[in-house]
């Protein structure tokens, strides 16, 4: 099942995002190599700067998705003001369809 994660950064925490970005990207690269990462990227604010994250994972359960997301360096650094996790059905433009 695919789960989508939306994390909104705490206001004024761009430095936290930038300082943890190398570890975050390394973490996502490992997830990608394992086949669990479907897609990911930053959400942008009106100023064009990163303001959050969008991550889609293909995993067996919600608990597995929660565990993976909790281990992300951004989450460990306390970057997010709010988070959402949803099961998701990739209906349109799914490259595997």
Secondary structure, DSSP 8 states (H G I E B T S, - for coil): -EEEEEEEE-TT-HHHHHHHHHHHHHHHHHHHHHT-EEEEEEEE-TTSSEEEEEEEEE-S-HHHHHHHHHTSHHHHTT-EEEEEEEEE---SS-TT-
